[in-house]
Amino acid sequence: MFEEEKSVTTLAQKIEELLARYKDVVAQNEALRQEVVKAKALSEAKDIQIAKLENDLIHKGLNGDDLLSKIEAVLGK
């Protein structure tokens, strides 16, 4: 009988340890999920900024071509 009580007590302790580990892992998982969400948001913001800069560069390139055409027209080329 004493041996059974010891086994039940040991089993209960192991279960408590597993539950504590599980709670820790769940908390770590949530923290990592939040990091992923932040990283995705930052990535999307950077993608938008890059697209805007590329668009600005394209427009400036076209304006530069227009300016070159006007200079050539004035020079008679």
C-alpha positions, 0 to 999 in steps of 0.5 A: 500500500505504501508503495502505491501511495509513493507511486501515485505521489511520484506520478502526481509530481511528474504530471505537475512538472509536465504541466509547468513545462507545457505552460512555459512552452505555451508562453514562449510560443505566444512570445515567438508568435508576437515576434513573427507578427511584428517582423511581418508588419515591419517587412510589409512596411519596408516593402511599401517604402521600397515600392514608393522609392522605386516609383519615385525613381521611375518618375525621376528617370522619366523627368530626366529623360524629358529634360534631356529631350528638351535640352536636345531640342534647344540645341537642335539635335 
